[in-house]
Amino acid sequence: MMRLRAGLLAVVGLLVAAASASTAAAEDDEAVRPKINLFYRWLEDWSALADPRARTEPLDRLKYIPLPFDDPKSYVSLGLTVRERFELNDAPLFGIAGNKSDSYLLDRLQWHVDVRPNAHWQIFVEFEDVRAPGKAVITPVDENPLDLRLAFIAYVDSFWGGTLKARVGRQEMAFDLQRFVSVRDGPNVRQAYDAAWLDWEQREWRFIGFWSMPVQYRHEHFFDDFSSEHFQYGGVRVERKDVGPGDLSAYYSRFILDNDSLSRRARRRAARQLRYPTTPACAAASTGTSKRWARFGDIGGKSIRAWAVGSRSGYTIANVRLDAASGAPDRCSVGRSQGRRRHARHVQSAVSERLLLHPGGLHGVRESDSSEALTHRQADRRTWR
């Protein structure tokens, strides 16, 4: 009997010790200090600093300023971002067309206020002062002296078995493959949008809808950036993960531009795209990806029906890429130039960085010179970064 009691006491002691250890581990996990998100500062969550043990940096009192609501998720956070980059261009475009060498500094200074009334709501405001000292030719993507960068209200909550996210105001967005809507972090001035954004996710499903007026940047005066109803873009996207060997997605988007400087007329474009990239099961040292597109839309009063397939496979250090796309033998006039052009086009990858060091980031459109329904292109590319 005594041995039985001793055994029970030993088991109880072990359970208590394990519970205490797990509780201490959980408390240590809760005290972990958050990390700075250098790409999207508004995604940072500094509520963990409600625990004094997580306040390990000198300025943590500015990262977490509690609001008088007796809620650790209720606080104000202040932040600062500084990016300095020096660029030297020697004989750009191989020295042709009168291009001269240039060297300059790209200076980006941003500061923000992040207000979290509770776990669901967020009010984010950011200002910036962006300069390019020493640059010979200044463009809107080089300088933006003292202006409003971001100002939006966001809401996050559980909805219909998933997570609902909504934002309204001047914000940053990255839609689909970022060919049309991206943050544009490569140049000195990032791209923002006066927009409404809705995102709902539930395990394998994701739905995104937005409508935006892209911010147009000027650098003559303070606070002179603007957006206009004459320049708009929006759309919806639905994605279903794990459909066979890949993910299936479809989107519809609409582009509006009044008084286009090239065609001298208003432009209304609608695009519908169905994409199914797949990744076959391969050995650990080999890779393989295939993609399929179908696009339908209208451009300049002409109906567009196009398809494309692509594949990339390789083993360790070598890979091969094969692409094919539809074309159109008929011709049409475009704008006032009355130029006769083919419908078939080759689209490369989207812009991610400047072309100085990353030529693979070019988003280009190449007119096809063939009247056949299928075009072939062979190319070799070297990337240095």
HELIX and SHEET records of a PDB file:
HELIX    1   1 MET A    2  GLU A   30  1                                  29    
HELIX    2   2 ARG A   41  LEU A   43  5                                   3    
HELIX    3   3 SER A   47  ALA A   50  5                                   4    
HELIX    4   4 PRO A   52  ALA A   54  5                                   3    
HELIX    5   5 ASP A   60  LYS A   63  1                                   4    
HELIX    6   6 PRO A   92  GLY A   95  5                                   4    
HELIX    7   7 GLY A  335  SER A  337  5                                   3    
HELIX    8   8 PRO A  359  GLY A  361  5                                   3    
SHEET    1   A14 ILE A  65  PRO A  66  0                                        
SHEET    2   A14 TYR A  75  ASN A  89 -1                                        
SHEET    3   A14 ASP A 102  ARG A 116 -1                                        
SHEET    4   A14 TRP A 121  ARG A 131 -1                                        
SHEET    5   A14 ASN A 144  PHE A 159 -1                                        
SHEET    6   A14 GLY A 162  GLN A 171 -1                                        
SHEET    7   A14 TYR A 193  GLN A 202 -1                                        
SHEET    8   A14 TRP A 205  PRO A 214 -1                                        
SHEET    9   A14 PHE A 231  VAL A 243 -1                                        
SHEET   10   A14 GLY A 246  LEU A 257 -1                                        
SHEET   11   A14 ARG A 267  ARG A 275 -1                                        
SHEET   12   A14 SER A 286  ILE A 299 -1                                        
SHEET   13   A14 LYS A 302  TYR A 315 -1                                        
SHEET   14   A14 ALA A 318  ALA A 325 -1                                        
SHEET    1   B 2 CYS A 332  VAL A 334  0                                        
SHEET    2   B 2 GLY A 339  ARG A 341 -1                                        
SHEET    1   C 2 ARG A 345  VAL A 347  0                                        
SHEET    2   C 2 VAL A 365  GLU A 367 -1                                        
END                                                                             
